[in-house]
Amino acid sequence: MFTYKGSFDDIFGNVNAAHKLTYLKDEKFHVYSMEVPYFEKEDLTVTFKNGRIYVDGEKEVYGSHFDFTTNFLVHESYTEEDIIVEYKAGVLFFKFPKELKSKSKTKLKIS
């Protein structure tokens, strides 16, 4: 594993990744892609826990066993409901809205 820090520091604090993330331009989302060659959608597990995205994969290809585990620290302003994960042709896409829905604020009574 190595630490990769780049243009996505605004969303990811520390990134410990076995796979490089690439930033893609989009008007509504911060989009990051991660290549996962040999893996199909059903070979991958993506979870969000304690402010981190965890990606796990395992597959057997032509007698060779491939597996990996990686995780990303997500900026604290994002919740599980904000994050969209898509898989297309050996690539995982992580989408984070540029504009977050405003969190409701509760006015407290002063006594």
N, C-alpha and C positions, 0 to 999 in steps of 0.2 A: 504494500500500500504506500501511496505517496500523498502529500498534501498539495492540492492544486487550488490556487487563489487567482482569480482574474477579474474580468468585468462583471461578474455576478456576485460580488461581495455585498451588494445592496440586499440581496435575497438570502444568500447562503453565508453564514458567518464563517465557520471552518468547514472545509470540504475535505473529507478523507475518502478518496475514491480510487478504486481499481480501474475505473473507466472514466475517460475524460468527458466532461460536459461541454457542449458547444451552445453558445447563445444564438438564438434565431430572432430576427426582427419581426415584430407583429404590432399592430396598432393597439389592440386591447389587452394583450397578455405579455408577460415576460415568459419566453419559451426557451427551454433548455432541452437539448437532445443528448442521449447517451446510446452509443452503439452497443448492441448485445448480440454479436454474431453467433450463429448456431442455435439461438434460443427462440422459441415460439412463445406466444402470449401465455399459453397454459404451462410453460416451464418456469415462469417468473412469478414471484410474490412481491408485491409492493405494499408496505404498511407505513402508517404515520403514527408515531408514538413519542411523547415527551419532546415535541418540537423538532423531530427528525424524521426524514424519509428513509426507510430501509428497503433495499432491493436485494433479493436473493434469487439465485437461479441455479438449476441443476439439470443436466442432460447428458445422455450417452449418444455419441455420434461415431459411427464406424469403429466401435470397440474402444473409443477414447471417452473418458469421463470428464465433463466440463462442469465446473461449479464456481460460483463467486458470491460474495457478500460485500455490500458497500452501503454507506449511509451518508446522509447530507443533513447538516444543521440548517433549518429553515428560519427565516426571519420571524421574530415573535409576533408580528402583526398578522400572519397567515394562520388560518385554522384548517382543519381537515376538510371543511365544506368549501374552502376557497381553492383547493388544489385539484387540478384535473390531470390525470395520467392517461396517455394514449400509447398504443403500440401499433407501429406500421413497419412492415418489411425489415425486421431486425433492429429497429430503433425504438427506444422509449422516449416519449416526449412528456415533459413536466411543464404544465402551464399554470402561471400565477397571474391573477388579474392585476392590471396596473392600477385600477381604481377599486379599492375595497369598499364594500357596503359599510356605511357608517355604523359603528357599534352603538347600540342604544345606551344612553347615559341615564342613570337613575339619580334623580335629585334627592338629596338627603335632607331631612328636616333638622334644623338646628334647634336644640333645646336649651 
